[in-house]
Amino acid sequence: MKLEAKIFKGKKILMEDEAIFSGQGKFQQQLEQCLITLCKNMSISVPIWVGKNTREFVRFKWTSFNEDQFFDKVFFDRFEIRLIE
């Protein structure tokens, strides 16, 4: 499995990357590690994960984060992650 990430400004994709799950440990730990890796590679802070993100990710294997979910000021409108199996 891998986690795909995209950064959007409006409808334009500014940046995209992917991280591969290690296959070791619990799913939640692997997801967290991939998210941290992607944010580091894209030079953004790790977003705040809220209930909406959990519901979307469980149901659709996809979720998005808006600029309000980042502690630091961001240069984009939306950060999306998608699980690819």
N, CA, C and O atoms as a printed pandas DataFrame, in Angstrom:
     atom_number atom_name residue_name chain_id  residue_number  x_coord  y_coord  z_coord
0              1         N          MET        A               1    0.838   -1.184    0.000
1              2        CA          MET        A               1    0.000    0.000    0.000
2              3         C          MET        A               1    0.877    1.240    0.000
3              4         O          MET        A               1    2.026    1.226    0.442
4              5         N          LYS        A               2    0.288    2.315   -0.514
5              6        CA          LYS        A               2    1.000    3.586   -0.491
6              7         C          LYS        A               2    0.018    4.710   -0.230
7              8         O          LYS        A               2   -1.186    4.580   -0.450
8              9         N          LEU        A               3    0.565    5.813    0.243
9             10        CA          LEU        A               3   -0.218    7.001    0.522
10            11         C          LEU        A               3    0.212    8.072   -0.460
11            12         O          LEU        A               3    1.387    8.435   -0.528
12            13         N          GLU        A               4   -0.746    8.573   -1.217
13            14        CA          GLU        A               4   -0.496    9.607   -2.218
14            15         C          GLU        A               4   -0.947   10.946   -1.643
15            16         O          GLU        A               4   -2.009   11.032   -1.027
16            17         N          ALA        A               5   -0.151   11.982   -1.841
17            18        CA          ALA        A               5   -0.485   13.316   -1.330
18            19         C          ALA        A               5   -0.413   14.345   -2.453
19            20         O          ALA        A               5    0.440   14.264   -3.337
20            21         N          LYS        A               6   -1.321   15.307   -2.399
21            22        CA          LYS        A               6   -1.334   16.400   -3.377
22            23         C          LYS        A               6   -1.622   17.703   -2.659
23            24         O          LYS        A               6   -2.415   17.753   -1.718
24            25         N          ILE        A               7   -0.960   18.761   -3.121
25            26        CA          ILE        A               7   -1.193   20.109   -2.612
26            27         C          ILE        A               7   -1.856   20.912   -3.725
27            28         O          ILE        A               7   -1.371   20.947   -4.856
28            29         N          PHE        A               8   -2.980   21.561   -3.387
29            30        CA          PHE        A               8   -3.759   22.323   -4.367
30            31         C          PHE        A               8   -3.823   23.796   -4.019
31            32         O          PHE        A               8   -3.897   24.172   -2.850
32            33         N          LYS        A               9   -3.792   24.613   -5.038
33            34        CA          LYS        A               9   -4.118   26.037   -4.949
34            35         C          LYS        A               9   -5.240   26.231   -5.955
35            36         O          LYS        A               9   -5.004   26.222   -7.163
36            37         N          GLY        A              10   -6.469   26.407   -5.458
37            38        CA          GLY        A              10   -7.629   26.391   -6.340
38            39         C          GLY        A              10   -7.795   24.976   -6.880
39            40         O          GLY        A              10   -7.882   24.017   -6.113
40            41         N          LYS        A              11   -7.838   24.851   -8.200
41            42        CA          LYS        A              11   -7.946   23.524   -8.819
42            43         C          LYS        A              11   -6.605   23.022   -9.355
43            44         O          LYS        A              11   -6.516   21.921   -9.898
44            45         N          LYS        A              12   -5.574   23.836   -9.197
45            46        CA          LYS        A              12   -4.260   23.499   -9.734
46            47         C          LYS        A              12   -3.443   22.702   -8.713
47            48         O          LYS        A              12   -3.355   23.077   -7.543
48            49         N          ILE        A              13   -2.851   21.603   -9.172
49            50        CA          ILE        A              13   -1.968   20.806   -8.319
50            51         C          ILE        A              13   -0.594   21.469   -8.320
51            52         O          ILE        A              13    0.046   21.598   -9.363
52            53         N          LEU        A              14   -0.152   21.888   -7.131
53            54        CA          LEU        A              14    1.149   22.524   -7.002
54            55         C          LEU        A              14    2.270   21.510   -6.790
55            56         O          LEU        A              14    3.395   21.701   -7.252
56            57         N          MET        A              15    1.938   20.420   -6.078
57            58        CA          MET        A              15    2.946   19.436   -5.734
58            59         C          MET        A              15    2.251   18.105   -5.437
59            60         O          MET        A              15    1.123   18.077   -4.943
60            61         N          GLU        A              16    2.937   17.014   -5.743
61            62        CA          GLU        A              16    2.420   15.696   -5.369
62            63         C          GLU        A              16    3.578   14.765   -5.057
63            64         O          GLU        A              16    4.685   14.920   -5.572
64            65         N          ASP        A              17    3.293   13.789   -4.196
65            66        CA          ASP        A              17    4.307   12.836   -3.761
66            67         C          ASP        A              17    3.586   11.594   -3.250
67            68         O          ASP        A              17    2.365   11.595   -3.091
68            69         N          GLU        A              18    4.346   10.543   -2.997
69            70        CA          GLU        A              18    3.757    9.334   -2.414
70            71         C          GLU        A              18    4.762    8.674   -1.488
71            72         O          GLU        A              18    5.974    8.809   -1.652
72            73         N          ALA        A              19    4.226    7.955   -0.509
73            74        CA          ALA        A              19    5.042    7.215    0.449
74            75         C          ALA        A              19    4.486    5.802    0.545
75            76         O          ALA        A              19    3.272    5.597    0.536
76            77         N          ILE        A              20    5.381    4.839    0.637
77            78        CA          ILE        A              20    4.990    3.431    0.686
78            79         C          ILE        A              20    4.953    2.959    2.135
79            80         O          ILE        A              20    5.860    3.243    2.917
80            81         N          PHE        A              21    3.895    2.235    2.479
81            82        CA          PHE        A              21    3.757    1.672    3.821
82            83         C          PHE        A              21    4.861    0.639    4.046
83            84         O          PHE        A              21    5.226   -0.096    3.128
84            85         N          SER        A              22    5.383    0.588    5.254
85            86        CA          SER        A              22    6.488   -0.313    5.573
86            87         C          SER        A              22    6.035   -1.766    5.720
87            88         O          SER        A              22    6.825   -2.687    5.516
88            89         N          GLY        A              23    4.778   -1.969    6.070
89            90        CA          GLY        A              23    4.291   -3.328    6.283
90            91         C          GLY        A              23    4.582   -3.835    7.686
91            92         O          GLY        A              23    4.258   -4.975    8.018
92            93         N          GLN        A              24    5.188   -2.996    8.504
93            94        CA          GLN        A              24    5.522   -3.388    9.879
94            95         C          GLN        A              24    4.733   -2.529   10.857
95            96         O          GLN        A              24    4.682   -1.307   10.719
96            97         N          GLY        A              25    4.125   -3.167   11.834
97            98        CA          GLY        A              25    3.365   -2.439   12.846
98            99         C          GLY        A              25    1.908   -2.287   12.460
99           100         O          GLY        A              25    1.451   -2.800   11.439
100          101         N          LYS        A              26    1.199   -1.568   13.306
101          102        CA          LYS        A              26   -0.230   -1.347   13.091
102          103         C          LYS        A              26   -0.460   -0.372   11.947
103          104         O          LYS        A              26    0.395    0.458   11.638
104          105         N          PHE        A              27   -1.628   -0.485   11.324
105          106        CA          PHE        A              27   -1.983    0.372   10.202
106          107         C          PHE        A              27   -1.886    1.847   10.583
107          108         O          PHE        A              27   -1.332    2.650    9.833
108          109         N          GLN        A              28   -2.422    2.202   11.743
109          110        CA          GLN        A              28   -2.431    3.603   12.173
110          111         C          GLN        A              28   -1.009    4.151   12.287
111          112         O          GLN        A              28   -0.753    5.292   11.905
112          113         N          GLN        A              29   -0.090    3.351   12.807
113          114        CA          GLN        A              29    1.305    3.792   12.931
114          115         C          GLN        A              29    1.943    3.988   11.556
115          116         O          GLN        A              29    2.677    4.952   11.338
116          117         N          GLN        A              30    1.661    3.073   10.638
117          118        CA          GLN        A              30    2.203    3.191    9.281
118          119         C          GLN        A              30    1.628    4.413    8.567
119          120         O          GLN        A              30    2.350    5.126    7.869
120          121         N          LEU        A              31    0.321    4.653    8.743
121          122        CA          LEU        A              31   -0.328    5.819    8.146
122          123         C          LEU        A              31    0.302    7.104    8.678
123          124         O          LEU        A              31    0.617    8.017    7.916
124          125         N          GLU        A              32    0.478    7.159    9.983
125          126        CA          GLU        A              32    1.078    8.343   10.612
126          127         C          GLU        A              32    2.496    8.574   10.091
127          128         O          GLU        A              32    2.868    9.705    9.781
128          129         N          GLN        A              33    3.277    7.513    9.997
129          130        CA          GLN        A              33    4.652    7.655    9.516
130          131         C          GLN        A              33    4.687    8.139    8.061
131          132         O          GLN        A              33    5.499    8.995    7.710
132          133         N          CYS        A              34    3.811    7.593    7.222
133          134        CA          CYS        A              34    3.743    8.037    5.820
134          135         C          CYS        A              34    3.329    9.499    5.727
135          136         O          CYS        A              34    3.890   10.248    4.927
136          137         N          LEU        A              35    2.353    9.916    6.535
137          138        CA          LEU        A              35    1.901   11.304    6.531
138          139         C          LEU        A              35    3.042   12.239    6.948
139          140         O          LEU        A              35    3.251   13.278    6.323
140          141         N          ILE        A              36    3.762   11.879    7.980
141          142        CA          ILE        A              36    4.893   12.689    8.439
142          143         C          ILE        A              36    5.960   12.777    7.354
143          144         O          ILE        A              36    6.501   13.853    7.098
144          145         N          THR        A              37    6.263   11.647    6.716
145          146        CA          THR        A              37    7.259   11.615    5.644
146          147         C          THR        A              37    6.845   12.505    4.483
147          148         O          THR        A              37    7.656   13.276    3.969
148          149         N          LEU        A              38    5.590   12.402    4.069
149          150        CA          LEU        A              38    5.095   13.219    2.964
150          151         C          LEU        A              38    5.168   14.711    3.289
151          152         O          LEU        A              38    5.584   15.513    2.453
152          153         N          CYS        A              39    4.769   15.071    4.484
153          154        CA          CYS        A              39    4.809   16.485    4.883
154          155         C          CYS        A              39    6.249   16.986    4.910
155          156         O          CYS        A              39    6.529   18.111    4.497
156          157         N          LYS        A              40    7.149   16.157    5.391
157          158        CA          LYS        A              40    8.565   16.543    5.420
158          159         C          LYS        A              40    9.095   16.726    3.996
159          160         O          LYS        A              40    9.775   17.709    3.703
160          161         N          ASN        A              41    8.780   15.775    3.114
161          162        CA          ASN        A              41    9.238   15.856    1.721
162          163         C          ASN        A              41    8.675   17.071    0.995
163          164         O          ASN        A              41    9.326   17.635    0.115
164          165         N          MET        A              42    7.457   17.472    1.369
165          166        CA          MET        A              42    6.802   18.605    0.714
166          167         C          MET        A              42    7.054   19.923    1.453
167          168         O          MET        A              42    6.535   20.970    1.066
168          169         N          SER        A              43    7.839   19.859    2.496
169          170        CA          SER        A              43    8.208   21.048    3.292
170          171         C          SER        A              43    7.004   21.788    3.868
171          172         O          SER        A              43    6.932   23.016    3.821
172          173         N          ILE        A              44    6.062   21.018    4.411
173          174        CA          ILE        A              44    4.911   21.608    5.090
174          175         C          ILE        A              44    4.818   20.994    6.487
175          176         O          ILE        A              44    5.366   19.920    6.737
176          177         N          SER        A              45    4.129   21.675    7.383
177          178        CA          SER        A              45    3.931   21.117    8.722
178          179         C          SER        A              45    2.869   20.013    8.642
179          180         O          SER        A              45    2.066   19.970    7.709
180          181         N          VAL        A              46    2.884   19.143    9.620
181          182        CA          VAL        A              46    1.896   18.062    9.673
182          183         C          VAL        A              46    0.563   18.675   10.104
183          184         O          VAL        A              46    0.510   19.398   11.099
184          185         N          PRO        A              47   -0.506   18.395    9.370
185          186        CA          PRO        A              47   -1.808   19.000    9.704
186          187         C          PRO        A              47   -2.430   18.388   10.954
187          188         O          PRO        A              47   -2.046   17.307   11.401
188          189         N          ILE        A              48   -3.395   19.106   11.500
189          190        CA          ILE        A              48   -4.169   18.602   12.629
190          191         C          ILE        A              48   -5.220   17.646   12.076
191          192         O          ILE        A              48   -6.018   18.024   11.219
192          193         N          TRP        A              49   -5.220   16.415   12.562
193          194        CA          TRP        A              49   -6.174   15.386   12.123
194          195         C          TRP        A              49   -7.405   15.503   13.011
195          196         O          TRP        A              49   -7.305   15.338   14.227
196          197         N          VAL        A              50   -8.565   15.785   12.422
197          198        CA          VAL        A              50   -9.813   15.938   13.175
198          199         C          VAL        A              50  -10.794   14.827   12.796
199          200         O          VAL        A              50  -10.516   14.019   11.910
200          201         N          GLY        A              51  -11.933   14.796   13.470
201          202        CA          GLY        A              51  -12.929   13.751   13.243
202          203         C          GLY        A              51  -13.361   13.620   11.798
203          204         O          GLY        A              51  -13.565   12.510   11.307
204          205         N          LYS        A              52  -13.501   14.741   11.113
205          206        CA          LYS        A              52  -13.878   14.733    9.699
206          207         C          LYS        A              52  -12.881   13.905    8.884
207          208         O          LYS        A              52  -13.273   13.152    7.992
208          209         N          ASN        A              53  -11.603   14.048    9.194
209          210        CA          ASN        A              53  -10.577   13.305    8.466
210          211         C          ASN        A              53  -10.702   11.804    8.699
211          212         O          ASN        A              53  -10.545   11.015    7.767
212          213         N          THR        A              54  -10.981   11.415    9.920
213          214        CA          THR        A              54  -11.155    9.992   10.232
214          215         C          THR        A              54  -12.350    9.425    9.470
215          216         O          THR        A              54  -12.252    8.358    8.862
216          217         N          ARG        A              55  -13.484   10.143    9.503
217          218        CA          ARG        A              55  -14.683    9.661    8.806
218          219         C          ARG        A              55  -14.444    9.531    7.304
219          220         O          ARG        A              55  -14.807    8.518    6.706
220          221         N          GLU        A              56  -13.842   10.539    6.696
221          222        CA          GLU        A              56  -13.570   10.490    5.256
222          223         C          GLU        A              56  -12.595    9.362    4.919
223          224         O          GLU        A              56  -12.797    8.629    3.951
224          225         N          PHE        A              57  -11.549    9.228    5.715
225          226        CA          PHE        A              57  -10.519    8.240    5.403
226          227         C          PHE        A              57  -11.061    6.815    5.545
227          228         O          PHE        A              57  -10.761    5.952    4.720
228          229         N          VAL        A              58  -11.845    6.573    6.573
229          230        CA          VAL        A              58  -12.426    5.238    6.769
230          231         C          VAL        A              58  -13.401    4.915    5.638
231          232         O          VAL        A              58  -13.405    3.799    5.117
232          233         N          ARG        A              59  -14.214    5.875    5.266
233          234        CA          ARG        A              59  -15.249    5.625    4.262
234          235         C          ARG        A              59  -14.727    5.624    2.824
235          236         O          ARG        A              59  -15.130    4.784    2.020
236          237         N          PHE        A              60  -13.832    6.561    2.497
237          238        CA          PHE        A              60  -13.419    6.748    1.108
238          239         C          PHE        A              60  -11.944    6.474    0.832
239          240         O          PHE        A              60  -11.516    6.508   -0.322
240          241         N          LYS        A              61  -11.154    6.199    1.887
241          242        CA          LYS        A              61   -9.689    6.028    1.757
242          243         C          LYS        A              61   -9.059    7.302    1.201
243          244         O          LYS        A              61   -8.081    7.257    0.455
244          245         N          TRP        A              62   -9.640    8.435    1.579
245          246        CA          TRP        A              62   -9.216    9.752    1.102
246          247         C          TRP        A              62   -9.660   10.791    2.119
247          248         O          TRP        A              62  -10.715   10.649    2.737
248          249         N          THR        A              63   -8.866   11.827    2.292
249          250        CA          THR        A              63   -9.289   12.961    3.109
250          251         C          THR        A              63   -8.504   14.195    2.694
251          252         O          THR        A              63   -7.460   14.102    2.049
252          253         N          SER        A              64   -9.029   15.350    3.078
253          254        CA          SER        A              64   -8.345   16.609    2.753
254          255         C          SER        A              64   -8.225   17.469    4.005
255          256         O          SER        A              64   -9.011   17.365    4.946
256          257         N          PHE        A              65   -7.227   18.305    3.972
257          258        CA          PHE        A              65   -6.946   19.226    5.069
258          259         C          PHE        A              65   -6.946   20.638    4.490
259          260         O          PHE        A              65   -6.323   20.884    3.457
260          261         N          ASN        A              66   -7.639   21.566    5.150
261          262        CA          ASN        A              66   -7.625   22.947    4.671
262          263         C          ASN        A              66   -6.598   23.745    5.460
263          264         O          ASN        A              66   -5.997   23.230    6.403
264          265         N          GLU        A              67   -6.398   24.981    5.082
265          266        CA          GLU        A              67   -5.343   25.799    5.678
266          267         C          GLU        A              67   -5.533   26.020    7.176
267          268         O          GLU        A              67   -4.562   26.291    7.883
268          269         N          ASP        A              68   -6.764   25.911    7.673
269          270        CA          ASP        A              68   -7.033   26.089    9.100
270          271         C          ASP        A              68   -6.503   24.933    9.949
271          272         O          ASP        A              68   -6.407   25.064   11.170
272          273         N          GLN        A              69   -6.162   23.817    9.331
273          274        CA          GLN        A              69   -5.694   22.652   10.064
274          275         C          GLN        A              69   -4.168   22.600   10.182
275          276         O          GLN        A              69   -3.608   21.582   10.588
276          277         N          PHE        A              70   -3.506   23.685    9.830
277          278        CA          PHE        A              70   -2.048   23.767    9.929
278          279         C          PHE        A              70   -1.684   24.854   10.935
279          280         O          PHE        A              70   -2.295   25.923   10.953
280          281         N          PHE        A              71   -0.687   24.576   11.769
281          282        CA          PHE        A              71   -0.218   25.577   12.728
282          283         C          PHE        A              71    0.506   26.709   12.015
283          284         O          PHE        A              71    0.337   27.879   12.359
284          285         N          ASP        A              72    1.313   26.355   11.021
285          286        CA          ASP        A              72    2.078   27.345   10.265
286          287         C          ASP        A              72    1.239   27.901    9.120
287          288         O          ASP        A              72    0.313   27.245    8.642
288          289         N          LYS        A              73    1.565   29.103    8.688
289          290        CA          LYS        A              73    0.906   29.692    7.514
290          291         C          LYS        A              73    1.282   28.868    6.287
291          292         O          LYS        A              73    2.449   28.522    6.104
292          293         N          VAL        A              74    0.299   28.554    5.448
293          294        CA          VAL        A              74    0.549   27.741    4.254
294          295         C          VAL        A              74    0.303   28.550    2.987
295          296         O          VAL        A              74   -0.399   29.560    3.010
296          297         N          PHE        A              75    0.881   28.101    1.896
297          298        CA          PHE        A              75    0.829   28.781    0.606
298          299         C          PHE        A              75   -0.200   28.143   -0.329
299          300         O          PHE        A              75   -0.228   28.456   -1.519
300          301         N          PHE        A              76   -1.041   27.256    0.195
301          302        CA          PHE        A              76   -1.985   26.503   -0.629
302          303         C          PHE        A              76   -3.355   26.508    0.031
303          304         O          PHE        A              76   -3.512   26.953    1.167
304          305         N          ASP        A              77   -4.354   25.998   -0.711
305          306        CA          ASP        A              77   -5.726   25.947   -0.206
306          307         C          ASP        A              77   -6.079   24.608    0.430
307          308         O          ASP        A              77   -6.848   24.544    1.389
308          309         N          ARG        A              78   -5.504   23.539   -0.117
309          310        CA          ARG        A              78   -5.930   22.205    0.281
310          311         C          ARG        A              78   -4.780   21.206    0.160
311          312         O          ARG        A              78   -3.988   21.265   -0.781
312          313         N          PHE        A              79   -4.702   20.290    1.126
313          314        CA          PHE        A              79   -3.747   19.187    1.113
314          315         C          PHE        A              79   -4.573   17.905    1.181
315          316         O          PHE        A              79   -5.349   17.710    2.116
316          317         N          GLU        A              80   -4.406   17.040    0.194
317          318        CA          GLU        A              80   -5.192   15.802    0.131
318          319         C          GLU        A              80   -4.285   14.588    0.220
319          320         O          GLU        A              80   -3.172   14.576   -0.306
320          321         N          ILE        A              81   -4.795   13.556    0.908
321          322        CA          ILE        A              81   -4.104   12.264    0.916
322          323         C          ILE        A              81   -5.092   11.190    0.499
323          324         O          ILE        A              81   -6.289   11.278    0.775
324          325         N          ARG        A              82   -4.566   10.176   -0.171
325          326        CA          ARG        A              82   -5.379    9.070   -0.671
326          327         C          ARG        A              82   -4.611    7.768   -0.482
327          328         O          ARG        A              82   -3.424    7.695   -0.800
328          329         N          LEU        A              83   -5.279    6.746    0.029
329          330        CA          LEU        A              83   -4.669    5.435    0.187
330          331         C          LEU        A              83   -4.822    4.659   -1.112
331          332         O          LEU        A              83   -5.929    4.520   -1.632
332          333         N          ILE        A              84   -3.725    4.162   -1.628
333          334        CA          ILE        A              84   -3.719    3.353   -2.842
334          335         C          ILE        A              84   -3.312    1.941   -2.449
335          336         O          ILE        A              84   -2.234    1.735   -1.890
336          337         N          GLU        A              85   -4.171    0.967   -2.739
337          338        CA          GLU        A              85   -3.859   -0.418   -2.366
338          339         C          GLU        A              85   -3.320   -1.188   -3.537
339          340         O          GLU        A              85   -3.005   -2.371   -3.405
